[in-house]
Amino acid sequence: MVAAPPLAAESRTWHAFDVVVFGGPRLEAIAHARLRYDSVLGSLQQGRAGALARIRVYPRWTLIGGYYFGKEEDHLDQWQNFHRPFAGLEASLVARDGGLALDTRGLLERILGGSSGDFTRYRQRLRLTTDRRIGPYLATEWFLDALGYRSSRHSAGLRWRLARRITLEAGYLLDLRRAELGGLLHVITTHVNFDLRPADRHAPRD
């Protein structure tokens, strides 16, 4: 009996864009888009766009809900539509002015359509940042579905507040997926956040 060789690692680039279009003491409305490419200089593999709302129900507790529509390429090089409604809760564990911020977030998502068909998953993230103009970030996120462990993502990088309204993150992400989902991914990530709220409502946020 010959053991199957391990799946080769693959490289990707993922680019996210968030725009805070409305924000107050309790409610934020955010427009979101993400593009995924199959290699550093490769072709587009997935794109999605949508909106989410964040409702602060307690100083350190925030409800999150939203919807994304997207298109992704399947193994036959055909483009498939997918829908992703989601909801969950974010909690601030540590928040220090001029120092570190540690938060956790749990989301329940329903994916409809796309190359993987319909399924439900739960994701839990732990993320460490600073509120300085330039500083590192660290994050780990675990995904569960009806079969148990689905994947985990572990990331690190640099967070840079370019201007009062613009924040850029750039880093590396390791995606450890269940074998039938494709195995290991190395990902270069970028994330740009635009804040369109009036000046007196601007505040550092993740």
TIRO-2110 file (N, C-alpha, C; in Angstrom, 1 decimal):
// TIRO-2110
0.8, -1.2, 0.0, N, 1, A
0.0, 0.0, 0.0, CA, 1, A
0.9, 1.3, 0.0, C, 1, A
0.6, 2.1, -0.9, N, 2, A
1.4, 3.4, -1.1, CA, 2, A
0.6, 4.5, -0.6, C, 2, A
1.2, 5.3, 0.4, N, 3, A
0.5, 6.5, 0.9, CA, 3, A
0.5, 7.6, -0.2, C, 3, A
-0.7, 8.3, -0.2, N, 4, A
-0.8, 9.4, -1.1, CA, 4, A
0.1, 10.5, -0.7, C, 4, A
0.8, 11.2, -1.7, N, 5, A
1.6, 12.3, -1.3, CA, 5, A
0.8, 13.5, -0.7, C, 5, A
1.4, 14.3, 0.2, N, 6, A
0.7, 15.4, 0.7, CA, 6, A
0.4, 16.4, -0.4, C, 6, A
-0.7, 17.2, -0.2, N, 7, A
-1.1, 18.2, -1.2, CA, 7, A
-0.1, 19.3, -1.2, C, 7, A
0.3, 19.8, -2.4, N, 8, A
1.3, 20.8, -2.5, CA, 8, A
0.6, 22.2, -2.0, C, 8, A
1.4, 23.0, -1.4, N, 9, A
0.9, 24.3, -1.0, CA, 9, A
0.7, 25.2, -2.2, C, 9, A
-0.3, 26.1, -2.1, N, 10, A
-0.5, 27.0, -3.2, CA, 10, A
-0.4, 28.4, -2.7, C, 10, A
-0.3, 29.4, -3.6, N, 11, A
-0.1, 30.8, -3.3, CA, 11, A
-1.3, 31.6, -3.8, C, 11, A
-1.8, 32.5, -3.1, N, 12, A
-2.9, 33.4, -3.5, CA, 12, A
-2.6, 34.8, -3.1, C, 12, A
-3.4, 35.8, -3.6, N, 13, A
-3.4, 37.1, -3.1, CA, 13, A
-4.9, 37.5, -2.9, C, 13, A
-5.2, 38.1, -1.7, N, 14, A
-6.5, 38.5, -1.4, CA, 14, A
-6.5, 40.0, -1.0, C, 14, A
-7.5, 40.8, -1.6, N, 15, A
-7.5, 42.2, -1.4, CA, 15, A
-8.9, 42.7, -1.0, C, 15, A
-9.0, 43.3, 0.2, N, 16, A
-10.3, 43.7, 0.7, CA, 16, A
-10.4, 45.2, 0.8, C, 16, A
-11.6, 45.7, 0.7, N, 17, A
-11.9, 47.2, 0.7, CA, 17, A
-13.2, 47.4, 1.5, C, 17, A
-13.1, 48.2, 2.6, N, 18, A
-14.2, 48.6, 3.4, CA, 18, A
-14.4, 50.1, 3.4, C, 18, A
-15.6, 50.5, 3.3, N, 19, A
-16.0, 51.9, 3.3, CA, 19, A
-17.0, 52.1, 4.4, C, 19, A
-16.7, 52.9, 5.5, N, 20, A
-17.7, 53.2, 6.5, CA, 20, A
-18.5, 54.4, 6.0, C, 20, A
-19.7, 54.1, 5.6, N, 21, A
-20.6, 55.1, 4.9, CA, 21, A
-21.4, 55.8, 5.9, C, 21, A
-21.6, 55.2, 7.1, N, 22, A
-22.4, 55.9, 8.1, CA, 22, A
-21.9, 55.4, 9.5, C, 22, A
-21.9, 56.3, 10.5, N, 23, A
-21.4, 55.8, 11.8, CA, 23, A
-21.9, 56.8, 12.9, C, 23, A
-22.3, 56.2, 14.0, N, 24, A
-22.7, 57.0, 15.1, CA, 24, A
-22.2, 56.3, 16.4, C, 24, A
-22.6, 56.7, 17.5, N, 25, A
-22.2, 56.1, 18.8, CA, 25, A
-22.6, 54.6, 18.9, C, 25, A
-23.7, 54.2, 18.2, N, 26, A
-24.1, 52.8, 18.4, CA, 26, A
-24.2, 52.0, 17.0, C, 26, A
-24.3, 52.7, 15.9, N, 27, A
-24.5, 52.0, 14.6, CA, 27, A
-23.5, 52.5, 13.6, C, 27, A
-22.9, 51.5, 12.9, N, 28, A
-22.1, 51.7, 11.7, CA, 28, A
-22.6, 50.9, 10.5, C, 28, A
-22.6, 51.5, 9.4, N, 29, A
-23.0, 50.8, 8.1, CA, 29, A
-21.7, 50.8, 7.2, C, 29, A
-21.3, 49.7, 6.7, N, 30, A
-20.1, 49.5, 6.0, CA, 30, A
-20.3, 48.8, 4.7, C, 30, A
-19.8, 49.3, 3.6, N, 31, A
-19.8, 48.7, 2.3, CA, 31, A
-18.5, 47.9, 2.2, C, 31, A
-18.6, 46.7, 1.6, N, 32, A
-17.4, 45.8, 1.6, CA, 32, A
-17.2, 45.2, 0.2, C, 32, A
-16.0, 45.0, -0.2, N, 33, A
-15.7, 44.3, -1.4, CA, 33, A
-14.4, 43.5, -1.2, C, 33, A
-14.2, 42.3, -1.9, N, 34, A
-13.0, 41.5, -1.7, CA, 34, A
-12.7, 40.9, -3.1, C, 34, A
-11.5, 40.9, -3.5, N, 35, A
-11.0, 40.2, -4.7, CA, 35, A
-9.9, 39.2, -4.3, C, 35, A
-10.1, 38.0, -4.9, N, 36, A
-9.1, 36.9, -4.6, CA, 36, A
-8.5, 36.4, -6.0, C, 36, A
-7.2, 36.4, -6.0, N, 37, A
-6.4, 36.0, -7.2, CA, 37, A
-5.7, 34.7, -7.0, C, 37, A
-5.5, 33.9, -8.0, N, 38, A
-5.0, 32.5, -7.8, CA, 38, A
-3.5, 32.4, -7.7, C, 38, A
-2.8, 33.6, -7.8, N, 39, A
-1.4, 33.6, -7.5, CA, 39, A
-1.0, 35.1, -7.4, C, 39, A
0.2, 35.4, -7.1, N, 40, A
0.6, 36.8, -6.9, CA, 40, A
0.3, 37.6, -8.1, C, 40, A
0.6, 37.1, -9.3, N, 41, A
0.3, 37.8, -10.6, CA, 41, A
-0.7, 37.1, -11.4, C, 41, A
-1.6, 36.4, -10.8, N, 42, A
-2.5, 35.5, -11.5, CA, 42, A
-3.8, 36.1, -11.9, C, 42, A
-4.8, 35.3, -12.2, N, 43, A
-6.1, 35.7, -12.7, CA, 43, A
-7.1, 35.7, -11.5, C, 43, A
-8.1, 36.5, -11.7, N, 44, A
-9.1, 36.6, -10.7, CA, 44, A
-9.8, 35.3, -10.5, C, 44, A
-10.0, 34.9, -9.2, N, 45, A
-10.6, 33.6, -8.9, CA, 45, A
-11.9, 33.8, -8.2, C, 45, A
-12.1, 34.9, -7.4, N, 46, A
-13.3, 35.2, -6.7, CA, 46, A
-13.5, 36.7, -6.5, C, 46, A
-14.7, 37.1, -6.5, N, 47, A
-15.0, 38.5, -6.2, CA, 47, A
-16.3, 38.6, -5.4, C, 47, A
-16.4, 39.4, -4.5, N, 48, A
-17.7, 39.6, -3.7, CA, 48, A
-17.8, 41.0, -3.3, C, 48, A
-19.1, 41.4, -3.0, N, 49, A
-19.4, 42.7, -2.5, CA, 49, A
-20.7, 42.7, -1.7, C, 49, A
-20.8, 43.6, -0.8, N, 50, A
-22.0, 43.6, 0.0, CA, 50, A
-22.0, 44.7, 1.1, C, 50, A
-22.7, 44.5, 2.1, N, 51, A
-22.8, 45.5, 3.2, CA, 51, A
-23.0, 44.8, 4.5, C, 51, A
-22.6, 45.4, 5.6, N, 52, A
-22.8, 44.9, 6.9, CA, 52, A
-23.1, 46.1, 7.9, C, 52, A
-23.8, 45.8, 8.9, N, 53, A
-24.0, 46.7, 10.0, CA, 53, A
-23.4, 46.2, 11.3, C, 53, A
-22.9, 47.2, 12.1, N, 54, A
-22.4, 46.9, 13.4, CA, 54, A
-23.2, 47.8, 14.4, C, 54, A
-23.8, 47.1, 15.4, N, 55, A
-24.6, 47.7, 16.4, CA, 55, A
-24.0, 47.5, 17.8, C, 55, A
-23.6, 48.6, 18.4, N, 56, A
-23.0, 48.4, 19.7, CA, 56, A
-24.1, 48.3, 20.7, C, 56, A
-24.2, 47.2, 21.4, N, 57, A
-25.2, 46.9, 22.4, CA, 57, A
-24.7, 47.1, 23.8, C, 57, A
-23.4, 47.2, 24.0, N, 58, A
-22.8, 47.4, 25.3, CA, 58, A
-21.4, 48.0, 25.0, C, 58, A
-20.7, 48.7, 25.9, N, 59, A
-19.5, 49.4, 25.5, CA, 59, A
-18.4, 48.4, 24.8, C, 59, A
-18.4, 47.2, 25.2, N, 60, A
-17.4, 46.2, 24.6, CA, 60, A
-18.1, 45.1, 23.8, C, 60, A
-19.4, 45.2, 23.5, N, 61, A
-20.1, 44.2, 22.8, CA, 61, A
-20.8, 44.8, 21.6, C, 61, A
-20.6, 44.2, 20.4, N, 62, A
-21.1, 44.7, 19.2, CA, 62, A
-21.7, 43.6, 18.3, C, 62, A
-23.0, 43.8, 18.0, N, 63, A
-23.7, 42.8, 17.1, CA, 63, A
-23.3, 43.2, 15.6, C, 63, A
-23.1, 42.1, 14.8, N, 64, A
-22.7, 42.3, 13.4, CA, 64, A
-23.7, 41.5, 12.5, C, 64, A
-24.1, 42.0, 11.4, N, 65, A
-25.0, 41.3, 10.5, CA, 65, A
-24.8, 41.9, 9.1, C, 65, A
-24.9, 41.0, 8.1, N, 66, A
-24.8, 41.5, 6.7, CA, 66, A
-25.0, 40.5, 5.7, C, 66, A
-24.7, 40.9, 4.4, N, 67, A
-24.9, 40.0, 3.3, CA, 67, A
-23.9, 40.3, 2.2, C, 67, A
-23.3, 39.3, 1.6, N, 68, A
-22.4, 39.4, 0.4, CA, 68, A
-23.0, 38.6, -0.8, C, 68, A
-22.8, 39.2, -1.9, N, 69, A
-23.0, 38.5, -3.2, CA, 69, A
-21.7, 38.4, -3.9, C, 69, A
-21.4, 37.2, -4.5, N, 70, A
-20.2, 37.1, -5.2, CA, 70, A
-20.2, 36.1, -6.3, C, 70, A
-19.1, 36.1, -7.0, N, 71, A
-18.9, 35.1, -8.2, CA, 71, A
-17.5, 34.5, -8.0, C, 71, A
-17.5, 33.2, -8.2, N, 72, A
-16.2, 32.5, -8.1, CA, 72, A
-16.1, 31.5, -9.2, C, 72, A
-14.8, 31.2, -9.6, N, 73, A
-14.5, 30.2, -10.7, CA, 73, A
-14.4, 28.8, -10.1, C, 73, A
-15.1, 27.9, -10.7, N, 74, A
-15.1, 26.5, -10.2, CA, 74, A
-14.0, 25.7, -10.9, C, 74, A
-13.9, 24.4, -10.7, N, 75, A
-12.8, 23.6, -11.2, CA, 75, A
-12.9, 23.4, -12.7, C, 75, A
-14.1, 23.7, -13.3, N, 76, A
-14.3, 23.7, -14.8, CA, 76, A
-14.1, 25.0, -15.4, C, 76, A
-13.5, 26.0, -14.7, N, 77, A
-13.3, 27.3, -15.2, CA, 77, A
-14.6, 28.0, -15.5, C, 77, A
-15.7, 27.6, -14.9, N, 78, A
-17.0, 28.3, -15.0, CA, 78, A
-17.3, 29.2, -13.8, C, 78, A
-17.9, 30.4, -14.1, N, 79, A
-18.1, 31.3, -13.0, CA, 79, A
-19.5, 31.0, -12.3, C, 79, A
-19.5, 30.9, -11.0, N, 80, A
-20.7, 30.5, -10.3, CA, 80, A
-21.1, 31.7, -9.3, C, 80, A
-22.4, 32.0, -9.2, N, 81, A
-22.8, 33.0, -8.2, CA, 81, A
-22.9, 32.3, -6.8, C, 81, A
-22.7, 33.1, -5.8, N, 82, A
-23.0, 32.7, -4.4, CA, 82, A
-23.5, 33.8, -3.6, C, 82, A
-24.2, 33.5, -2.5, N, 83, A
-24.8, 34.4, -1.6, CA, 83, A
-24.3, 34.0, -0.2, C, 83, A
-24.1, 35.1, 0.6, N, 84, A
-23.6, 34.8, 2.0, CA, 84, A
-24.2, 35.7, 3.0, C, 84, A
-25.3, 35.3, 3.6, N, 85, A
-25.8, 36.1, 4.8, CA, 85, A
-25.1, 35.7, 6.0, C, 85, A
-24.9, 36.6, 7.0, N, 86, A
-24.2, 36.2, 8.2, CA, 86, A
-24.6, 37.1, 9.3, C, 86, A
-24.3, 36.6, 10.6, N, 87, A
-24.6, 37.4, 11.8, CA, 87, A
-23.7, 36.9, 12.9, C, 87, A
-23.4, 37.8, 13.9, N, 88, A
-22.6, 37.3, 15.0, CA, 88, A
-22.4, 38.4, 16.0, C, 88, A
-21.3, 38.2, 16.8, N, 89, A
-21.0, 39.1, 17.9, CA, 89, A
-19.5, 39.3, 18.0, C, 89, A
-19.1, 40.6, 18.2, N, 90, A
-17.7, 40.9, 18.4, CA, 90, A
-17.6, 41.5, 19.9, C, 90, A
-16.5, 41.1, 20.5, N, 91, A
-16.3, 41.6, 21.9, CA, 91, A
-14.9, 42.1, 22.0, C, 91, A
-14.7, 43.2, 22.7, N, 92, A
-13.4, 43.8, 22.9, CA, 92, A
-12.9, 43.3, 24.3, C, 92, A
-11.8, 42.6, 24.2, N, 93, A
-11.3, 42.0, 25.4, CA, 93, A
-10.3, 42.9, 26.2, C, 93, A
-9.5, 43.6, 25.4, N, 94, A
-8.5, 44.6, 25.9, CA, 94, A
-8.6, 45.8, 25.0, C, 94, A
-8.6, 47.0, 25.6, N, 95, A
-8.6, 48.2, 24.8, CA, 95, A
-7.9, 49.3, 25.7, C, 95, A
-6.7, 49.7, 25.2, N, 96, A
-5.9, 50.6, 25.9, CA, 96, A
-5.5, 51.8, 25.0, C, 96, A
-5.8, 53.0, 25.4, N, 97, A
-5.4, 54.1, 24.6, CA, 97, A
-3.9, 54.2, 24.4, C, 97, A
-3.4, 54.3, 23.1, N, 98, A
-2.0, 54.3, 22.8, CA, 98, A
-1.3, 53.0, 22.9, C, 98, A
-2.1, 51.9, 23.1, N, 99, A
-1.5, 50.6, 23.3, CA, 99, A
-2.2, 49.5, 22.5, C, 99, A
-2.3, 48.3, 23.1, N, 100, A
-2.8, 47.2, 22.4, CA, 100, A
-4.3, 47.1, 22.5, C, 100, A
-4.9, 46.5, 21.5, N, 101, A
-6.3, 46.2, 21.5, CA, 101, A
-6.5, 44.7, 21.1, C, 101, A
-7.2, 44.0, 21.9, N, 102, A
-7.5, 42.5, 21.6, CA, 102, A
-9.0, 42.3, 21.5, C, 102, A
-9.4, 41.8, 20.4, N, 103, A
-10.9, 41.5, 20.3, CA, 103, A
-11.1, 40.1, 19.8, C, 103, A
-12.3, 39.6, 20.0, N, 104, A
-12.7, 38.3, 19.4, CA, 104, A
-14.0, 38.5, 18.7, C, 104, A
-14.3, 37.7, 17.7, N, 105, A
-15.5, 37.8, 16.9, CA, 105, A
-15.9, 36.4, 16.5, C, 105, A
-17.2, 36.2, 16.6, N, 106, A
-17.8, 34.9, 16.2, CA, 106, A
-18.9, 35.2, 15.2, C, 106, A
-18.9, 34.5, 14.0, N, 107, A
-19.9, 34.7, 13.0, CA, 107, A
-20.5, 33.4, 12.6, C, 107, A
-21.8, 33.3, 12.4, N, 108, A
-22.5, 32.2, 11.7, CA, 108, A
-22.8, 32.6, 10.3, C, 108, A
-22.4, 31.8, 9.3, N, 109, A
-22.6, 32.1, 7.9, CA, 109, A
-23.3, 31.0, 7.2, C, 109, A
-24.1, 31.4, 6.3, N, 110, A
-24.8, 30.4, 5.4, CA, 110, A
-24.3, 30.8, 3.9, C, 110, A
-23.6, 29.8, 3.3, N, 111, A
-23.2, 30.0, 1.9, CA, 111, A
-24.1, 29.3, 1.0, C, 111, A
-24.7, 30.0, 0.0, N, 112, A
-25.7, 29.5, -0.9, CA, 112, A
-25.1, 29.6, -2.3, C, 112, A
-25.0, 28.4, -3.0, N, 113, A
-24.4, 28.4, -4.4, CA, 113, A
-22.9, 28.4, -4.3, C, 113, A
-22.3, 28.7, -5.5, N, 114, A
-20.9, 28.7, -5.6, CA, 114, A
-20.3, 27.4, -5.9, C, 114, A
-19.0, 27.2, -6.0, N, 115, A
-18.4, 26.0, -6.4, CA, 115, A
-18.5, 24.9, -5.4, C, 115, A
-18.7, 25.2, -4.1, N, 116, A
-18.8, 24.2, -3.0, CA, 116, A
-20.2, 23.9, -2.7, C, 116, A
-21.2, 24.5, -3.3, N, 117, A
-22.6, 24.2, -3.0, CA, 117, A
-23.0, 24.9, -1.7, C, 117, A
-24.2, 24.5, -1.2, N, 118, A
-24.8, 25.1, 0.0, CA, 118, A
-24.2, 24.5, 1.3, C, 118, A
-23.8, 25.4, 2.2, N, 119, A
-23.3, 24.9, 3.5, CA, 119, A
-23.3, 26.0, 4.5, C, 119, A
-23.3, 25.6, 5.8, N, 120, A
-23.3, 26.6, 6.9, CA, 120, A
-21.9, 26.4, 7.7, C, 120, A
-21.4, 27.5, 8.1, N, 121, A
-20.1, 27.4, 8.9, CA, 121, A
-20.1, 28.4, 10.0, C, 121, A
-19.3, 28.1, 11.0, N, 122, A
-19.1, 29.1, 12.1, CA, 122, A
-17.6, 29.4, 12.1, C, 122, A
-17.4, 30.7, 12.3, N, 123, A
-16.0, 31.2, 12.4, CA, 123, A
-15.7, 32.0, 13.6, C, 123, A
-14.6, 31.8, 14.3, N, 124, A
-14.2, 32.5, 15.5, CA, 124, A
-12.8, 33.1, 15.3, C, 124, A
-12.7, 34.4, 15.5, N, 125, A
-11.5, 35.1, 15.3, CA, 125, A
-11.0, 35.7, 16.6, C, 125, A
-9.7, 35.7, 16.8, N, 126, A
-9.0, 36.4, 17.9, CA, 126, A
-8.0, 37.3, 17.2, C, 126, A
-8.0, 38.7, 17.5, N, 127, A
-7.2, 39.6, 16.7, CA, 127, A
-6.5, 40.6, 17.7, C, 127, A
-5.2, 40.8, 17.5, N, 128, A
-4.5, 41.8, 18.3, CA, 128, A
-4.0, 42.9, 17.4, C, 128, A
-4.2, 44.2, 17.8, N, 129, A
-3.8, 45.3, 17.0, CA, 129, A
-3.3, 46.4, 18.0, C, 129, A
-2.7, 47.5, 17.4, N, 130, A
-2.4, 48.7, 18.2, CA, 130, A
-3.2, 49.8, 17.6, C, 130, A
-3.3, 50.9, 18.4, N, 131, A
-4.0, 52.1, 17.8, CA, 131, A
-3.0, 53.2, 17.5, C, 131, A
-1.8, 52.8, 17.3, N, 132, A
-0.8, 53.8, 16.8, CA, 132, A
-0.9, 54.0, 15.3, C, 132, A
-0.2, 55.0, 14.8, N, 133, A
-0.3, 55.3, 13.4, CA, 133, A
0.2, 54.1, 12.6, C, 133, A
1.3, 53.5, 13.0, N, 134, A
1.9, 52.4, 12.3, CA, 134, A
2.2, 51.3, 13.4, C, 134, A
1.7, 50.1, 13.2, N, 135, A
1.9, 49.0, 14.1, CA, 135, A
1.5, 47.7, 13.6, C, 135, A
1.9, 46.6, 14.2, N, 136, A
1.7, 45.3, 13.8, CA, 136, A
0.2, 44.8, 14.1, C, 136, A
-0.2, 43.8, 13.4, N, 137, A
-1.4, 43.1, 13.8, CA, 137, A
-1.1, 41.6, 13.7, C, 137, A
-1.8, 40.8, 14.6, N, 138, A
-1.8, 39.4, 14.6, CA, 138, A
-3.2, 38.9, 14.7, C, 138, A
-3.5, 37.7, 14.0, N, 139, A
-4.9, 37.2, 14.1, CA, 139, A
-4.8, 35.7, 13.9, C, 139, A
-5.8, 35.0, 14.5, N, 140, A
-6.0, 33.6, 14.2, CA, 140, A
-7.6, 33.4, 14.1, C, 140, A
-8.0, 32.7, 13.1, N, 141, A
-9.4, 32.4, 12.9, CA, 141, A
-9.7, 31.0, 12.6, C, 141, A
-10.7, 30.4, 13.2, N, 142, A
-11.0, 29.0, 13.1, CA, 142, A
-12.4, 28.8, 12.5, C, 142, A
-12.5, 27.9, 11.6, N, 143, A
-13.8, 27.7, 10.8, CA, 143, A
-14.3, 26.2, 11.1, C, 143, A
-15.6, 26.1, 11.5, N, 144, A
-16.2, 24.8, 11.7, CA, 144, A
-17.4, 24.7, 10.8, C, 144, A
-17.7, 23.5, 10.4, N, 145, A
-18.9, 23.2, 9.6, CA, 145, A
-19.6, 21.9, 10.2, C, 145, A
-20.5, 21.3, 9.5, N, 146, A
-21.2, 20.1, 10.0, CA, 146, A
-20.3, 18.9, 10.2, C, 146, A
-19.1, 18.9, 9.6, N, 147, A
-18.2, 17.8, 9.7, CA, 147, A
-17.1, 18.1, 10.8, C, 147, A
-17.2, 19.3, 11.4, N, 148, A
-16.2, 19.7, 12.4, CA, 148, A
-15.2, 20.7, 11.9, C, 148, A
-14.0, 20.5, 12.1, N, 149, A
-12.9, 21.4, 11.7, CA, 149, A
-13.0, 21.5, 10.1, C, 149, A
-13.0, 22.8, 9.7, N, 150, A
-13.0, 23.0, 8.2, CA, 150, A
-11.7, 23.7, 7.8, C, 150, A
-11.3, 24.7, 8.5, N, 151, A
-10.0, 25.4, 8.2, CA, 151, A
-9.6, 26.3, 9.3, C, 151, A
-8.4, 26.8, 9.3, N, 152, A
-8.0, 27.9, 10.2, CA, 152, A
-7.0, 28.8, 9.4, C, 152, A
-7.1, 30.1, 9.8, N, 153, A
-6.3, 31.1, 9.1, CA, 153, A
-5.5, 31.8, 10.2, C, 153, A
-4.2, 32.0, 9.9, N, 154, A
-3.3, 32.6, 10.9, CA, 154, A
-2.5, 33.7, 10.1, C, 154, A
-2.6, 34.9, 10.6, N, 155, A
-2.1, 36.0, 9.8, CA, 155, A
-1.3, 37.0, 10.7, C, 155, A
-0.4, 37.7, 10.0, N, 156, A
0.4, 38.8, 10.7, CA, 156, A
0.7, 39.8, 9.6, C, 156, A
0.9, 41.1, 10.1, N, 157, A
1.3, 42.1, 9.1, CA, 157, A
1.4, 43.4, 9.8, C, 157, A
1.4, 44.5, 8.9, N, 158, A
1.5, 45.8, 9.3, CA, 158, A
0.3, 46.6, 9.1, C, 158, A
-0.1, 47.4, 10.0, N, 159, A
-1.3, 48.3, 9.9, CA, 159, A
-0.8, 49.7, 10.0, C, 159, A
-1.2, 50.5, 9.0, N, 160, A
-0.7, 51.9, 8.8, CA, 160, A
-1.9, 52.8, 8.5, C, 160, A
-2.1, 53.8, 9.4, N, 161, A
-3.1, 54.8, 9.2, CA, 161, A
-2.5, 55.9, 8.3, C, 161, A
-2.8, 55.8, 7.1, N, 162, A
-2.2, 56.7, 6.1, CA, 162, A
-2.7, 58.2, 6.2, C, 162, A
-4.0, 58.3, 6.6, N, 163, A
-4.6, 59.6, 6.8, CA, 163, A
-5.7, 59.4, 7.8, C, 163, A
-6.4, 60.5, 8.1, N, 164, A
-7.5, 60.4, 9.1, CA, 164, A
-8.6, 59.5, 8.6, C, 164, A
-8.8, 59.4, 7.3, N, 165, A
-9.9, 58.6, 6.7, CA, 165, A
-9.4, 57.3, 6.1, C, 165, A
-8.1, 57.0, 6.0, N, 166, A
-7.7, 55.9, 5.3, CA, 166, A
-6.7, 55.0, 6.1, C, 166, A
-7.0, 53.7, 6.2, N, 167, A
-6.1, 52.8, 6.9, CA, 167, A
-5.7, 51.7, 5.9, C, 167, A
-4.5, 51.3, 5.9, N, 168, A
-4.0, 50.2, 5.0, CA, 168, A
-3.4, 49.1, 5.9, C, 168, A
-3.7, 47.9, 5.6, N, 169, A
-3.1, 46.7, 6.2, CA, 169, A
-2.5, 45.9, 5.1, C, 169, A
-1.3, 45.3, 5.3, N, 170, A
-0.6, 44.4, 4.4, CA, 170, A
0.1, 43.3, 5.2, C, 170, A
-0.1, 42.1, 4.8, N, 171, A
0.5, 41.0, 5.6, CA, 171, A
0.5, 39.7, 4.9, C, 171, A
0.7, 38.7, 5.7, N, 172, A
0.8, 37.3, 5.2, CA, 172, A
-0.2, 36.4, 6.0, C, 172, A
-0.9, 35.5, 5.3, N, 173, A
-1.9, 34.6, 5.9, CA, 173, A
-1.6, 33.2, 5.5, C, 173, A
-1.7, 32.3, 6.5, N, 174, A
-1.5, 30.9, 6.3, CA, 174, A
-2.9, 30.3, 6.5, C, 174, A
-3.4, 29.6, 5.4, N, 175, A
-4.8, 29.0, 5.5, CA, 175, A
-4.6, 27.5, 5.5, C, 175, A
-5.0, 26.9, 6.6, N, 176, A
-4.8, 25.4, 6.8, CA, 176, A
-6.2, 24.8, 6.6, C, 176, A
-6.5, 24.2, 5.4, N, 177, A
-7.8, 23.7, 5.1, CA, 177, A
-7.8, 22.2, 5.2, C, 177, A
-9.0, 21.7, 5.4, N, 178, A
-9.2, 20.2, 5.4, CA, 178, A
-8.8, 19.7, 4.0, C, 178, A
-8.2, 18.5, 4.0, N, 179, A
-7.6, 17.9, 2.8, CA, 179, A
-8.5, 18.0, 1.6, C, 179, A
-9.8, 17.6, 1.7, N, 180, A
-10.7, 17.6, 0.6, CA, 180, A
-11.0, 19.0, 0.1, C, 180, A
-10.7, 20.0, 0.9, N, 181, A
-10.9, 21.4, 0.5, CA, 181, A
-9.7, 22.0, -0.2, C, 181, A
-8.6, 21.3, -0.3, N, 182, A
-7.5, 21.8, -1.0, CA, 182, A
-6.2, 21.9, -0.3, C, 182, A
-6.2, 21.7, 1.0, N, 183, A
-4.9, 21.7, 1.8, CA, 183, A
-4.5, 23.1, 2.1, C, 183, A
-3.2, 23.3, 2.0, N, 184, A
-2.5, 24.5, 2.5, CA, 184, A
-2.4, 25.7, 1.5, C, 184, A
-2.7, 26.9, 2.0, N, 185, A
-2.6, 28.1, 1.1, CA, 185, A
-1.7, 29.1, 1.8, C, 185, A
-0.8, 29.7, 1.0, N, 186, A
0.0, 30.9, 1.4, CA, 186, A
-0.6, 32.1, 0.8, C, 186, A
-1.0, 33.1, 1.5, N, 187, A
-1.7, 34.2, 1.0, CA, 187, A
-1.1, 35.5, 1.4, C, 187, A
-0.9, 36.4, 0.4, N, 188, A
-0.5, 37.8, 0.6, CA, 188, A
-1.8, 38.6, 0.6, C, 188, A
-2.0, 39.4, 1.7, N, 189, A
-3.2, 40.1, 1.9, CA, 189, A
-3.0, 41.6, 2.0, C, 189, A
-4.0, 42.3, 1.5, N, 190, A
-4.1, 43.8, 1.7, CA, 190, A
-5.5, 44.1, 2.1, C, 190, A
-5.7, 45.1, 2.9, N, 191, A
-7.0, 45.6, 3.3, CA, 191, A
-7.0, 47.1, 3.5, C, 191, A
-7.8, 47.8, 2.7, N, 192, A
-7.9, 49.2, 2.8, CA, 192, A
-9.3, 49.6, 3.4, C, 192, A
-9.2, 50.5, 4.4, N, 193, A
-10.4, 51.0, 5.0, CA, 193, A
-10.6, 52.5, 4.8, C, 193, A
-11.7, 52.9, 4.2, N, 194, A
-12.0, 54.3, 4.1, CA, 194, A
-13.1, 54.7, 5.0, C, 194, A
-13.0, 55.8, 5.7, N, 195, A
-14.0, 56.2, 6.7, CA, 195, A
-14.6, 57.5, 6.2, C, 195, A
-15.8, 57.5, 5.8, N, 196, A
-16.5, 58.7, 5.3, CA, 196, A
-17.3, 59.4, 6.3, C, 196, A
-17.2, 59.0, 7.6, N, 197, A
-18.0, 59.7, 8.6, CA, 197, A
-17.5, 61.2, 8.8, C, 197, A
-18.3, 62.1, 9.4, N, 198, A
-17.8, 63.4, 9.7, CA, 198, A
-16.6, 63.4, 10.6, C, 198, A
-15.8, 64.4, 10.5, N, 199, A
-14.5, 64.4, 11.2, CA, 199, A
-14.7, 64.2, 12.7, C, 199, A
-15.7, 64.7, 13.4, N, 200, A
-15.9, 64.6, 14.8, CA, 200, A
-16.3, 63.2, 15.2, C, 200, A
-16.5, 62.3, 14.2, N, 201, A
-16.9, 60.9, 14.6, CA, 201, A
-15.8, 59.9, 14.3, C, 201, A
-14.7, 60.4, 13.7, N, 202, A
-13.6, 59.5, 13.4, CA, 202, A
-12.9, 59.0, 14.6, C, 202, A
-12.6, 57.7, 14.6, N, 203, A
-11.9, 57.1, 15.7, CA, 203, A
-11.2, 55.8, 15.2, C, 203, A
-10.1, 55.5, 15.7, N, 204, A
-9.4, 54.2, 15.2, CA, 204, A
-10.4, 53.0, 15.4, C, 204, A
-10.4, 52.2, 14.4, N, 205, A
-11.3, 51.0, 14.4, CA, 205, A
-10.6, 49.9, 13.6, C, 205, A
-11.0, 48.7, 13.9, N, 206, A
-10.5, 47.5, 13.2, CA, 206, A
-11.5, 47.0, 12.2, C, 206, A
END
